[in-house]
Amino acid sequence: MPRTASYHTTVQWKGERLGYVRMGNGPEMEFSAPPDAHGLSGVLTPEDAFVAAVNTCVMLMFLWSVERFKLSLVSYECYAEGTKKIELDRTETFTEVALHPEIVIRQGATERKGVLKRTQQTLQSAVKYSLVANSIKSKLTVEPVIKIIS
């Protein structure tokens, strides 16, 4: 039988185009629409949160996969870009989220080609098992740069 888990947030209007969000796990912060949608700069936007949710979830699943594939991770950094389409009637949809991870793996005693293949499989597993990546309808692309060091 499947299990369920719940997550929650509370938002509060602070006046004009500013809100405040309290997340169930503790963080609290101001948010607004992005400046291109008449919002404020310098605060969280739903658009930033959406792209960040995909990026952070894939990274956490990558870390989980690194342990299972027994890789020696040196560093991971990922630039993510979400592209939204604005229709004539002003409805908006994220059409794509592109992840550009830069991954550095220590080779160890394993052959370089084998480490590269395992790293690619690890990244594929991270995307496959990412809750957020599996929950979006946007196209997800992953364009990694993988560096193997001795």
C-alpha positions in Angstrom: 0.0 0.0 0.0 1.4 3.4 -0.9 2.4 5.8 1.8 1.7 9.5 1.9 3.5 12.6 3.3 2.2 16.1 3.7 4.1 19.4 3.4 2.7 22.8 4.2 3.3 26.5 3.9 1.4 29.6 5.1 1.4 32.8 3.2 0.3 36.2 4.4 -0.2 39.4 2.4 2.0 42.3 3.7 0.5 45.1 1.5 0.9 46.1 -2.1 2.6 43.3 -4.0 4.5 41.8 -1.1 3.8 38.6 0.8 5.5 36.5 3.5 5.8 32.8 3.5 6.4 30.4 6.4 7.4 26.9 5.4 6.7 23.9 7.4 10.3 23.0 7.7 11.1 26.4 9.3 12.3 28.9 6.7 10.4 32.2 6.5 10.8 34.9 3.9 9.2 37.7 1.9 8.1 37.0 -1.7 6.6 38.9 -4.6 5.9 38.5 -8.2 9.0 39.1 -10.4 9.7 42.7 -11.5 8.6 41.9 -15.1 5.2 41.1 -13.6 5.0 44.3 -11.6 6.5 42.7 -8.5 9.4 43.6 -6.3 13.1 42.8 -6.8 15.3 41.3 -4.2 12.8 38.8 -2.8 11.8 35.3 -3.6 9.4 34.8 -6.5 7.2 31.8 -7.3 9.1 31.5 -10.5 12.5 31.4 -8.7 11.0 28.9 -6.2 9.8 26.6 -9.0 13.2 26.5 -10.7 15.0 26.1 -7.4 12.7 23.3 -6.4 13.7 21.3 -9.5 17.4 22.2 -9.1 17.6 21.4 -5.4 15.6 18.1 -5.7 17.8 16.8 -8.5 20.9 17.7 -6.6 19.8 15.9 -3.5 18.9 12.8 -5.5 22.3 13.1 -7.2 24.0 13.0 -3.7 21.8 10.0 -2.8 22.9 8.3 -6.1 26.6 9.1 -5.6 26.5 7.0 -2.4 24.8 4.1 -4.1 27.2 4.2 -7.1 30.1 4.5 -4.8 31.6 7.6 -6.5 34.0 10.0 -4.9 32.3 13.4 -5.4 34.6 16.4 -5.2 32.1 19.1 -6.2 28.7 19.7 -7.6 27.3 23.0 -8.8 24.3 23.4 -11.1 23.0 26.5 -12.9 19.3 26.1 -13.7 17.1 28.1 -16.1 13.4 28.0 -16.4 11.8 29.3 -19.6 8.2 30.4 -19.4 5.9 31.1 -22.3 3.5 34.0 -22.0 0.4 33.6 -24.1 -1.6 36.3 -25.8 -4.3 36.0 -23.1 -1.4 36.5 -20.5 -1.6 32.9 -19.2 1.9 31.6 -18.4 3.5 28.2 -18.4 7.0 27.0 -17.8 7.8 25.1 -21.0 11.3 24.0 -20.0 13.7 23.7 -17.1 17.3 23.3 -18.1 19.9 22.1 -15.6 23.6 22.6 -16.3 25.5 20.7 -13.6 29.2 20.9 -13.3 30.4 17.7 -11.5 33.9 16.8 -10.4 34.5 13.2 -9.5 37.8 11.7 -8.1 38.8 8.7 -10.3 40.4 6.5 -7.6 41.5 3.1 -8.7 38.7 2.7 -11.3 39.3 3.2 -15.0 38.5 6.7 -16.1 35.9 5.6 -18.7 34.1 3.5 -16.1 33.9 6.4 -13.7 32.5 8.7 -16.4 29.9 6.1 -17.3 28.9 5.6 -13.6 28.7 9.3 -13.1 26.3 9.6 -16.1 24.2 6.8 -14.7 24.2 8.5 -11.3 22.9 11.7 -12.9 20.2 9.8 -14.8 19.1 8.1 -11.6 18.9 11.5 -9.9 16.5 12.8 -12.5 14.5 9.6 -12.6 14.0 9.5 -8.8 13.5 13.3 -8.2 10.1 13.9 -6.8 9.9 17.4 -8.2 11.3 16.6 -11.6 8.7 13.9 -11.9 5.9 16.3 -10.8 6.4 19.0 -13.4 4.9 19.1 -16.9 7.7 21.2 -18.3 10.4 19.6 -20.5 13.5 18.9 -18.4 16.9 19.0 -20.0 20.2 18.1 -18.3 23.4 19.2 -19.9 26.3 18.2 -17.6 29.9 19.0 -17.6 31.7 16.1 -15.9 35.3 16.3 -14.9 37.2 13.3 -13.7 40.3 14.0 -11.6 43.0 11.6 -10.3 
